């Protein structure tokens, strides 16, 4: 369960710091964090654009 918690905090870029990767896993952790940041930003932008189109239809 610690792996799921660590992955969630890394993906959402919360970065609590209570669990730290060691060795080469640090690179994978950075990649997961960057992926989470990009996908969350993309999702928020997509939702904003869709809602703007919906509101402007009137």
PQR file with spaces between the fields and no chain letter, atoms N, CA, C, O and H, PARSE charges and radii, in Angstrom:
ATOM       1  N    UNK     1       0.816   -1.194    0.000 -0.4000 1.5000
ATOM       2  CA   UNK     1       0.000    0.000    0.000 -0.0000 2.0000
ATOM       3  C    UNK     1       0.860    1.258    0.000  0.5500 1.7000
ATOM       4  O    UNK     1       0.419    2.309   -0.464 -0.5500 1.4000
ATOM       5  N    UNK     2       2.075    1.159    0.514 -0.4000 1.5000
ATOM       6  CA   UNK     2       2.967    2.315    0.493 -0.0000 2.0000
ATOM       7  C    UNK     2       3.304    2.724   -0.936  0.5500 1.7000
ATOM       8  O    UNK     2       3.486    3.908   -1.219 -0.5500 1.4000
ATOM       9  H    UNK     2       2.433    0.304    0.891  0.4000 1.0000
ATOM      10  N    UNK     3       3.387    1.749   -1.832 -0.4000 1.5000
ATOM      11  CA   UNK     3       3.700    2.056   -3.230 -0.0000 2.0000
ATOM      12  C    UNK     3       2.592    2.874   -3.875  0.5500 1.7000
ATOM      13  O    UNK     3       2.863    3.809   -4.628 -0.5500 1.4000
ATOM      14  H    UNK     3       3.239    0.788   -1.602  0.4000 1.0000
ATOM      15  N    UNK     4       1.348    2.526   -3.583 -0.4000 1.5000
ATOM      16  CA   UNK     4       0.213    3.262   -4.133 -0.0000 2.0000
ATOM      17  C    UNK     4       0.189    4.681   -3.576  0.5500 1.7000
ATOM      18  O    UNK     4      -0.032    5.636   -4.320 -0.5500 1.4000
ATOM      19  H    UNK     4       1.127    1.767   -2.971  0.4000 1.0000
ATOM      20  N    UNK     5       0.414    4.822   -2.286 -0.4000 1.5000
ATOM      21  CA   UNK     5       0.459    6.142   -1.656 -0.0000 2.0000
ATOM      22  C    UNK     5       1.567    6.990   -2.260  0.5500 1.7000
ATOM      23  O    UNK     5       1.353    8.158   -2.585 -0.5500 1.4000
ATOM      24  H    UNK     5       0.594    4.046   -1.682  0.4000 1.0000
ATOM      25  N    UNK     6       2.745    6.409   -2.411 -0.4000 1.5000
ATOM      26  CA   UNK     6       3.873    7.143   -2.980 -0.0000 2.0000
ATOM      27  C    UNK     6       3.579    7.551   -4.417  0.5500 1.7000
ATOM      28  O    UNK     6       3.863    8.682   -4.812 -0.5500 1.4000
ATOM      29  H    UNK     6       2.919    5.461   -2.147  0.4000 1.0000
ATOM      30  N    UNK     7       3.016    6.642   -5.197 -0.4000 1.5000
ATOM      31  CA   UNK     7       2.697    6.944   -6.586 -0.0000 2.0000
ATOM      32  C    UNK     7       1.657    8.053   -6.678  0.5500 1.7000
ATOM      33  O    UNK     7       1.766    8.932   -7.533 -0.5500 1.4000
ATOM      34  H    UNK     7       2.785    5.723   -4.877  0.4000 1.0000
ATOM      35  N    UNK     8       0.661    8.025   -5.819 -0.4000 1.5000
ATOM      36  CA   UNK     8      -0.375    9.066   -5.824 -0.0000 2.0000
ATOM      37  C    UNK     8       0.206   10.427   -5.474  0.5500 1.7000
ATOM      38  O    UNK     8      -0.085   11.416   -6.146 -0.5500 1.4000
ATOM      39  H    UNK     8       0.572    7.312   -5.125  0.4000 1.0000
ATOM      40  N    UNK     9       1.019   10.489   -4.436 -0.4000 1.5000
ATOM      41  CA   UNK     9       1.591   11.782   -4.050 -0.0000 2.0000
ATOM      42  C    UNK     9       2.576   12.286   -5.099  0.5500 1.7000
ATOM      43  O    UNK     9       2.723   13.496   -5.271 -0.5500 1.4000
ATOM      44  H    UNK     9       1.255    9.685   -3.890  0.4000 1.0000
ATOM      45  N    UNK    10       3.239   11.398   -5.787 -0.4000 1.5000
ATOM      46  CA   UNK    10       4.158   11.817   -6.843 -0.0000 2.0000
ATOM      47  C    UNK    10       3.400   12.273   -8.076  0.5500 1.7000
ATOM      48  O    UNK    10       3.728   13.306   -8.658 -0.5500 1.4000
ATOM      49  H    UNK    10       3.119   10.415   -5.648  0.4000 1.0000
ATOM      50  N    UNK    11       2.386   11.512   -8.482 -0.4000 1.5000
ATOM      51  CA   UNK    11       1.620   11.830   -9.690 -0.0000 2.0000
ATOM      52  C    UNK    11       0.900   13.158   -9.560  0.5500 1.7000
ATOM      53  O    UNK    11       0.822   13.924  -10.520 -0.5500 1.4000
ATOM      54  H    UNK    11       2.119   10.673   -8.009  0.4000 1.0000
ATOM      55  N    UNK    12       0.377   13.430   -8.380 -0.4000 1.5000
ATOM      56  CA   UNK    12      -0.341   14.683   -8.168 -0.0000 2.0000
ATOM      57  C    UNK    12       0.593   15.806   -7.764  0.5500 1.7000
ATOM      58  O    UNK    12       0.132   16.902   -7.445 -0.5500 1.4000
ATOM      59  H    UNK    12       0.441   12.808   -7.600  0.4000 1.0000
ATOM      60  N    UNK    13       1.869   15.565   -7.768 -0.4000 1.5000
ATOM      61  CA   UNK    13       2.933   16.520   -7.437 -0.0000 2.0000
ATOM      62  C    UNK    13       2.774   17.119   -6.045  0.5500 1.7000
ATOM      63  O    UNK    13       3.175   18.258   -5.805 -0.5500 1.4000
ATOM      64  H    UNK    13       2.244   14.675   -8.027  0.4000 1.0000
ATOM      65  N    UNK    14       2.192   16.356   -5.136 -0.4000 1.5000
ATOM      66  CA   UNK    14       2.121   16.815   -3.751 -0.0000 2.0000
ATOM      67  C    UNK    14       3.492   16.734   -3.096  0.5500 1.7000
ATOM      68  O    UNK    14       3.905   17.652   -2.387 -0.5500 1.4000
ATOM      69  H    UNK    14       1.866   15.431   -5.332  0.4000 1.0000
ATOM      70  N    UNK    15       4.184   15.649   -3.333 -0.4000 1.5000
ATOM      71  CA   UNK    15       5.547   15.493   -2.844 -0.0000 2.0000
ATOM      72  C    UNK    15       5.690   15.657   -1.349  0.5500 1.7000
ATOM      73  O    UNK    15       6.399   16.554   -0.893 -0.5500 1.4000
ATOM      74  H    UNK    15       3.849   14.904   -3.910  0.4000 1.0000
ATOM      75  N    UNK    16       5.039   14.820   -0.581 -0.4000 1.5000
ATOM      76  CA   UNK    16       5.074   14.933    0.872 -0.0000 2.0000
ATOM      77  C    UNK    16       6.478   14.744    1.433  0.5500 1.7000
ATOM      78  O    UNK    16       6.837   15.409    2.405 -0.5500 1.4000
ATOM      79  H    UNK    16       4.463   14.091   -0.951  0.4000 1.0000
ATOM      80  N    UNK    17       7.269   13.872    0.860 -0.4000 1.5000
ATOM      81  CA   UNK    17       8.643   13.675    1.296 -0.0000 2.0000
ATOM      82  C    UNK    17       8.827   12.657    2.397  0.5500 1.7000
ATOM      83  O    UNK    17       9.943   12.467    2.880 -0.5500 1.4000
ATOM      84  H    UNK    17       6.977   13.332    0.070  0.4000 1.0000
ATOM      85  N    UNK    18       7.756   11.996    2.805 -0.4000 1.5000
ATOM      86  CA   UNK    18       7.888   10.999    3.867 -0.0000 2.0000
ATOM      87  C    UNK    18       8.420    9.667    3.344  0.5500 1.7000
ATOM      88  O    UNK    18       8.952    8.871    4.117 -0.5500 1.4000
ATOM      89  H    UNK    18       6.849   12.151    2.412  0.4000 1.0000
ATOM      90  N    UNK    19       8.285    9.419    2.056 -0.4000 1.5000
ATOM      91  CA   UNK    19       8.867    8.238    1.417 -0.0000 2.0000
ATOM      92  C    UNK    19       9.725    8.751    0.260  0.5500 1.7000
ATOM      93  O    UNK    19       9.256    9.535   -0.565 -0.5500 1.4000
ATOM      94  H    UNK    19       7.853   10.066    1.428  0.4000 1.0000
ATOM      95  N    UNK    20      10.971    8.311    0.204 -0.4000 1.5000
ATOM      96  CA   UNK    20      11.873    8.782   -0.846 -0.0000 2.0000
ATOM      97  C    UNK    20      12.428    7.604   -1.641  0.5500 1.7000
ATOM      98  O    UNK    20      12.806    6.586   -1.061 -0.5500 1.4000
ATOM      99  H    UNK    20      11.352    7.674    0.874  0.4000 1.0000
ATOM     100  N    UNK    21      12.479    7.740   -2.963 -0.4000 1.5000
ATOM     101  CA   UNK    21      13.061    6.674   -3.782 -0.0000 2.0000
ATOM     102  C    UNK    21      14.580    6.673   -3.669  0.5500 1.7000
ATOM     103  O    UNK    21      15.201    7.692   -3.366 -0.5500 1.4000
ATOM     104  H    UNK    21      12.172    8.567   -3.433  0.4000 1.0000
ATOM     105  N    UNK    22      15.155    5.513   -3.917 -0.4000 1.5000
ATOM     106  CA   UNK    22      16.612    5.415   -3.883 -0.0000 2.0000
ATOM     107  C    UNK    22      17.107    4.867   -5.215  0.5500 1.7000
ATOM     108  O    UNK    22      16.373    4.180   -5.926 -0.5500 1.4000
ATOM     109  H    UNK    22      14.651    4.686   -4.164  0.4000 1.0000
ATOM     110  N    UNK    23      18.319    5.167   -5.537 -0.4000 1.5000
ATOM     111  CA   UNK    23      18.931    4.626   -6.745 -0.0000 2.0000
ATOM     112  C    UNK    23      18.329    5.197   -8.013  0.5500 1.7000
ATOM     113  O    UNK    23      17.963    6.370   -8.083 -0.5500 1.4000
ATOM     114  H    UNK    23      18.915    5.726   -4.960  0.4000 1.0000
ATOM     115  N    UNK    24      18.238    4.336   -9.009 -0.4000 1.5000
ATOM     116  CA   UNK    24      17.743    4.759  -10.318 -0.0000 2.0000
ATOM     117  C    UNK    24      16.244    5.031  -10.340  0.5500 1.7000
ATOM     118  O    UNK    24      15.740    5.602  -11.308 -0.5500 1.4000
ATOM     119  H    UNK    24      18.535    3.383   -8.952  0.4000 1.0000
ATOM     120  N    UNK    25      15.531    4.639   -9.309 -0.4000 1.5000
ATOM     121  CA   UNK    25      14.092    4.911   -9.260 -0.0000 2.0000
ATOM     122  C    UNK    25      13.799    6.398   -9.152  0.5500 1.7000
ATOM     123  O    UNK    25      12.676    6.829   -9.415 -0.5500 1.4000
ATOM     124  H    UNK    25      15.940    4.175   -8.523  0.4000 1.0000
ATOM     125  N    UNK    26      14.782    7.174   -8.774 -0.4000 1.5000
ATOM     126  CA   UNK    26      14.581    8.623   -8.692 -0.0000 2.0000
ATOM     127  C    UNK    26      14.228    9.200  -10.061  0.5500 1.7000
ATOM     128  O    UNK    26      13.424   10.128  -10.149 -0.5500 1.4000
ATOM     129  H    UNK    26      15.694    6.823   -8.560  0.4000 1.0000
ATOM     130  N    UNK    27      14.817    8.667  -11.126 -0.4000 1.5000
ATOM     131  CA   UNK    27      14.520    9.163  -12.471 -0.0000 2.0000
ATOM     132  C    UNK    27      13.091    8.820  -12.873  0.5500 1.7000
ATOM     133  O    UNK    27      12.394    9.640  -13.471 -0.5500 1.4000
ATOM     134  H    UNK    27      15.471    7.914  -11.055  0.4000 1.0000
ATOM     135  N    UNK    28      12.665    7.623  -12.547 -0.4000 1.5000
ATOM     136  CA   UNK    28      11.295    7.215  -12.840 -0.0000 2.0000
ATOM     137  C    UNK    28      10.300    8.060  -12.048  0.5500 1.7000
ATOM     138  O    UNK    28       9.231    8.403  -12.553 -0.5500 1.4000
ATOM     139  H    UNK    28      13.231    6.957  -12.061  0.4000 1.0000
ATOM     140  N    UNK    29      10.648    8.389  -10.831 -0.4000 1.5000
ATOM     141  CA   UNK    29       9.793    9.227   -9.998 -0.0000 2.0000
ATOM     142  C    UNK    29       9.638   10.614  -10.609  0.5500 1.7000
ATOM     143  O    UNK    29       8.538   11.166  -10.638 -0.5500 1.4000
ATOM     144  H    UNK    29      11.517    8.110  -10.422  0.4000 1.0000
ATOM     145  N    UNK    30      10.730   11.169  -11.092 -0.4000 1.5000
ATOM     146  CA   UNK    30      10.660   12.473  -11.754 -0.0000 2.0000
ATOM     147  C    UNK    30       9.796   12.439  -12.996  0.5500 1.7000
ATOM     148  O    UNK    30       9.038   13.372  -13.259 -0.5500 1.4000
ATOM     149  H    UNK    30      11.623   10.720  -11.068  0.4000 1.0000
ATOM     150  N    UNK    31       9.910   11.368  -13.757 -0.4000 1.5000
ATOM     151  CA   UNK    31       9.092   11.210  -14.958 -0.0000 2.0000
ATOM     152  C    UNK    31       7.612   11.087  -14.604  0.5500 1.7000
ATOM     153  O    UNK    31       6.763   11.664  -15.284 -0.5500 1.4000
ATOM     154  H    UNK    31      10.526   10.610  -13.543  0.4000 1.0000
ATOM     155  N    UNK    32       7.300   10.346  -13.552 -0.4000 1.5000
ATOM     156  CA   UNK    32       5.903   10.206  -13.126 -0.0000 2.0000
ATOM     157  C    UNK    32       5.347   11.544  -12.653  0.5500 1.7000
ATOM     158  O    UNK    32       4.194   11.871  -12.935 -0.5500 1.4000
ATOM     159  H    UNK    32       7.989    9.878  -12.999  0.4000 1.0000
ATOM     160  N    UNK    33       6.141   12.300  -11.953 -0.4000 1.5000
ATOM     161  CA   UNK    33       5.712   13.609  -11.483 -0.0000 2.0000
ATOM     162  C    UNK    33       5.445   14.552  -12.650  0.5500 1.7000
ATOM     163  O    UNK    33       4.446   15.271  -12.654 -0.5500 1.4000
ATOM     164  H    UNK    33       7.078   12.034  -11.725  0.4000 1.0000
ATOM     165  N    UNK    34       6.323   14.551  -13.626 -0.4000 1.5000
ATOM     166  CA   UNK    34       6.147   15.392  -14.805 -0.0000 2.0000
ATOM     167  C    UNK    34       4.918   14.964  -15.600  0.5500 1.7000
ATOM     168  O    UNK    34       4.166   15.810  -16.084 -0.5500 1.4000
ATOM     169  H    UNK    34       7.134   13.967  -13.623  0.4000 1.0000
ATOM     170  N    UNK    35       4.711   13.666  -15.738 -0.4000 1.5000
ATOM     171  CA   UNK    35       3.535   13.155  -16.437 -0.0000 2.0000
ATOM     172  C    UNK    35       2.253   13.577  -15.724  0.5500 1.7000
ATOM     173  O    UNK    35       1.285   13.984  -16.365 -0.5500 1.4000
ATOM     174  H    UNK    35       5.322   12.979  -15.346  0.4000 1.0000
ATOM     175  N    UNK    36       2.252   13.478  -14.411 -0.4000 1.5000
ATOM     176  CA   UNK    36       1.079   13.893  -13.647 -0.0000 2.0000
ATOM     177  C    UNK    36       0.781   15.367  -13.816  0.5500 1.7000
ATOM     178  O    UNK    36      -0.374   15.754  -13.991 -0.5500 1.4000
ATOM     179  H    UNK    36       3.039   13.147  -13.890  0.4000 1.0000
ATOM     180  N    UNK    37       1.811   16.192  -13.765 -0.4000 1.5000
ATOM     181  CA   UNK    37       1.628   17.631  -13.929 -0.0000 2.0000
ATOM     182  C    UNK    37       1.067   17.958  -15.304  0.5500 1.7000
ATOM     183  O    UNK    37       0.153   18.773  -15.427 -0.5500 1.4000
ATOM     184  H    UNK    37       2.750   15.878  -13.622  0.4000 1.0000
ATOM     185  N    UNK    38       1.610   17.327  -16.333 -0.4000 1.5000
ATOM     186  CA   UNK    38       1.149   17.588  -17.696 -0.0000 2.0000
ATOM     187  C    UNK    38      -0.291   17.116  -17.882  0.5500 1.7000
ATOM     188  O    UNK    38      -1.102   17.839  -18.462 -0.5500 1.4000
ATOM     189  H    UNK    38       2.353   16.665  -16.232  0.4000 1.0000
ATOM     190  N    UNK    39      -0.622   15.928  -17.407 -0.4000 1.5000
ATOM     191  CA   UNK    39      -1.978   15.408  -17.615 -0.0000 2.0000
ATOM     192  C    UNK    39      -3.028   16.150  -16.803  0.5500 1.7000
ATOM     193  O    UNK    39      -4.145   16.350  -17.280 -0.5500 1.4000
ATOM     194  H    UNK    39       0.036   15.341  -16.936  0.4000 1.0000
ATOM     195  N    UNK    40      -2.694   16.556  -15.598 -0.4000 1.5000
ATOM     196  CA   UNK    40      -3.645   17.327  -14.800 -0.0000 2.0000
ATOM     197  C    UNK    40      -3.875   18.693  -15.434  0.5500 1.7000
ATOM     198  O    UNK    40      -5.009   19.167  -15.493 -0.5500 1.4000
ATOM     199  H    UNK    40      -1.786   16.393  -15.211  0.4000 1.0000
ATOM     200  N    UNK    41      -2.804   19.330  -15.909 -0.4000 1.5000
ATOM     201  CA   UNK    41      -2.929   20.625  -16.580 -0.0000 2.0000
ATOM     202  C    UNK    41      -3.724   20.493  -17.868  0.5500 1.7000
ATOM     203  O    UNK    41      -4.584   21.326  -18.155 -0.5500 1.4000
ATOM     204  H    UNK    41      -1.882   18.946  -15.861  0.4000 1.0000
ATOM     205  N    UNK    42      -3.443   19.454  -18.646 -0.4000 1.5000
ATOM     206  CA   UNK    42      -4.173   19.242  -19.889 -0.0000 2.0000
ATOM     207  C    UNK    42      -5.658   19.010  -19.616  0.5500 1.7000
ATOM     208  O    UNK    42      -6.509   19.548  -20.324 -0.5500 1.4000
ATOM     209  H    UNK    42      -2.744   18.778  -18.413  0.4000 1.0000
ATOM     210  N    UNK    43      -5.970   18.222  -18.604 -0.4000 1.5000
ATOM     211  CA   UNK    43      -7.369   17.936  -18.276 -0.0000 2.0000
ATOM     212  C    UNK    43      -8.105   19.197  -17.849  0.5500 1.7000
ATOM     213  O    UNK    43      -9.246   19.416  -18.255 -0.5500 1.4000
ATOM     214  H    UNK    43      -5.278   17.785  -18.029  0.4000 1.0000
ATOM     215  N    UNK    44      -7.466   20.022  -17.037 -0.4000 1.5000
ATOM     216  CA   UNK    44      -8.093   21.268  -16.593 -0.0000 2.0000
ATOM     217  C    UNK    44      -8.308   22.213  -17.775  0.5500 1.7000
ATOM     218  O    UNK    44      -9.356   22.852  -17.866 -0.5500 1.4000
ATOM     219  H    UNK    44      -6.540   19.844  -16.707  0.4000 1.0000
ATOM     220  N    UNK    45      -7.353   22.309  -18.663 -0.4000 1.5000
ATOM     221  CA   UNK    45      -7.483   23.172  -19.841 -0.0000 2.0000
ATOM     222  C    UNK    45      -8.583   22.672  -20.764  0.5500 1.7000
ATOM     223  O    UNK    45      -9.377   23.462  -21.276 -0.5500 1.4000
ATOM     224  H    UNK    45      -6.501   21.789  -18.589  0.4000 1.0000
ATOM     225  N    UNK    46      -8.630   21.369  -20.976 -0.4000 1.5000
ATOM     226  CA   UNK    46      -9.664   20.789  -21.820 -0.0000 2.0000
ATOM     227  C    UNK    46     -11.047   21.045  -21.235  0.5500 1.7000
ATOM     228  O    UNK    46     -11.970   21.418  -21.961 -0.5500 1.4000
ATOM     229  H    UNK    46      -7.985   20.728  -20.560  0.4000 1.0000
ATOM     230  N    UNK    47     -11.195   20.849  -19.937 -0.4000 1.5000
ATOM     231  CA   UNK    47     -12.478   21.091  -19.285 -0.0000 2.0000
ATOM     232  C    UNK    47     -12.879   22.554  -19.395  0.5500 1.7000
ATOM     233  O    UNK    47     -14.045   22.857  -19.648 -0.5500 1.4000
ATOM     234  H    UNK    47     -10.445   20.547  -19.348  0.4000 1.0000
ATOM     235  N    UNK    48     -11.932   23.461  -19.210 -0.4000 1.5000
ATOM     236  CA   UNK    48     -12.220   24.891  -19.331 -0.0000 2.0000
ATOM     237  C    UNK    48     -12.686   25.238  -20.746  0.5500 1.7000
ATOM     238  O    UNK    48     -13.667   25.963  -20.913 -0.5500 1.4000
ATOM     239  H    UNK    48     -10.985   23.215  -19.005  0.4000 1.0000
ATOM     240  N    UNK    49     -11.998   24.731  -21.755 -0.4000 1.5000
ATOM     241  CA   UNK    49     -12.392   25.024  -23.133 -0.0000 2.0000
ATOM     242  C    UNK    49     -13.770   24.461  -23.465  0.5500 1.7000
ATOM     243  O    UNK    49     -14.569   25.120  -24.130 -0.5500 1.4000
ATOM     244  H    UNK    49     -11.201   24.141  -21.619  0.4000 1.0000
ATOM     245  N    UNK    50     -14.046   23.257  -23.010 -0.4000 1.5000
ATOM     246  CA   UNK    50     -15.359   22.662  -23.270 -0.0000 2.0000
ATOM     247  C    UNK    50     -16.472   23.430  -22.560  0.5500 1.7000
ATOM     248  O    UNK    50     -17.543   23.636  -23.130 -0.5500 1.4000
ATOM     249  H    UNK    50     -13.396   22.721  -22.470  0.4000 1.0000
ATOM     250  N    UNK    51     -16.229   23.849  -21.335 -0.4000 1.5000
ATOM     251  CA   UNK    51     -17.248   24.617  -20.612 -0.0000 2.0000
ATOM     252  C    UNK    51     -17.443   25.991  -21.246  0.5500 1.7000
ATOM     253  O    UNK    51     -18.564   26.497  -21.285 -0.5500 1.4000
ATOM     254  H    UNK    51     -15.359   23.681  -20.872  0.4000 1.0000
ATOM     255  N    UNK    52     -16.376   26.595  -21.737 -0.4000 1.5000
ATOM     256  CA   UNK    52     -16.495   27.882  -22.424 -0.0000 2.0000
ATOM     257  C    UNK    52     -17.326   27.729  -23.689  0.5500 1.7000
ATOM     258  O    UNK    52     -18.178   28.571  -23.971 -0.5500 1.4000
ATOM     259  H    UNK    52     -15.465   26.184  -21.704  0.4000 1.0000
ATOM     260  N    UNK    53     -17.095   26.680  -24.445 -0.4000 1.5000
ATOM     261  CA   UNK    53     -17.904   26.428  -25.646 -0.0000 2.0000
ATOM     262  C    UNK    53     -19.366   26.193  -25.280  0.5500 1.7000
ATOM     263  O    UNK    53     -20.264   26.660  -25.981 -0.5500 1.4000
ATOM     264  H    UNK    53     -16.402   25.996  -24.216  0.4000 1.0000
ATOM     265  N    UNK    54     -19.604   25.484  -24.205 -0.4000 1.5000
ATOM     266  CA   UNK    54     -20.971   25.199  -23.760 -0.0000 2.0000
ATOM     267  C    UNK    54     -21.686   26.478  -23.337  0.5500 1.7000
ATOM     268  O    UNK    54     -22.848   26.686  -23.685 -0.5500 1.4000
ATOM     269  H    UNK    54     -18.875   25.104  -23.636  0.4000 1.0000
ATOM     270  N    UNK    55     -20.996   27.330  -22.589 -0.4000 1.5000
ATOM     271  CA   UNK    55     -21.608   28.574  -22.111 -0.0000 2.0000
ATOM     272  C    UNK    55     -21.835   29.573  -23.242  0.5500 1.7000
ATOM     273  O    UNK    55     -22.775   30.365  -23.180 -0.5500 1.4000
ATOM     274  H    UNK    55     -20.052   27.161  -22.306  0.4000 1.0000
ATOM     275  N    UNK    56     -20.999   29.549  -24.262 -0.4000 1.5000
ATOM     276  CA   UNK    56     -21.123   30.498  -25.369 -0.0000 2.0000
ATOM     277  C    UNK    56     -22.144   30.069  -26.413  0.5500 1.7000
ATOM     278  O    UNK    56     -22.416   30.826  -27.345 -0.5500 1.4000
ATOM     279  H    UNK    56     -20.236   28.906  -24.312  0.4000 1.0000
ATOM     280  N    UNK    57     -22.710   28.888  -26.285 -0.4000 1.5000
ATOM     281  CA   UNK    57     -23.700   28.413  -27.258 -0.0000 2.0000
ATOM     282  C    UNK    57     -25.004   29.181  -27.175  0.5500 1.7000
ATOM     283  O    UNK    57     -25.763   29.211  -28.144 -0.5500 1.4000
ATOM     284  H    UNK    57     -22.490   28.273  -25.527  0.4000 1.0000
ATOM     285  N    UNK    58     -25.272   29.786  -26.068 -0.4000 1.5000
ATOM     286  CA   UNK    58     -26.576   30.457  -25.877 -0.0000 2.0000
ATOM     287  C    UNK    58     -26.783   31.602  -26.772  0.5500 1.7000
ATOM     288  O    UNK    58     -27.828   32.249  -26.715 -0.5500 1.4000
ATOM     289  H    UNK    58     -24.656   29.761  -25.282  0.4000 1.0000
